Amino acid sequence: MIPEEHWAKALKLLYAEKFDWSRLVYDITYTSIGAAVVEDFYDENVVFLRFCFEKELLKKNPLDRQGRILRMVYINQDLTNTGKYLFPELLDKFLAFFDRKGKTSLETMLKRWYTQLEKEYRNQTAG
């Protein structure tokens, strides 16, 4: 039994042993505090992962035929060359996104962010 005040340290140690941080890109379960949060955040992750696959940032489709997430952990090997640059940047924006008034859909924001990031990426690789 681990005392509550040591949970954060124990989790970090577990991750240090389980993953090489330089390879880990996204762990859906790590960003969620509990099962209820995973459930609430699940649909948004489906939208995000589908978008990333359609934009060829992920090598393999992260969803099954019913649109369910197949894996909760993604590493560098799962990303295309373009994805190695764009996926982490897009992920940061996705995780910080919160539309308080409910006026802008996640799909719309993903398109905007992607367009901006892709433009920056093209400028970096061209020059």
Secondary structure, DSSP 8 states (H G I E B T S, - for coil): ---GGGHHHHHHHHHHHH--TTTEEEETTTT-SSHHHHHHHHHHHHHHHHHHHHTT-BSS-SB-TTS-BS-SEEEGGGB-HHHHHHHHHHHHHHHH---TTS-S-HHHHHHHHHHHHHHHHHHHHH-
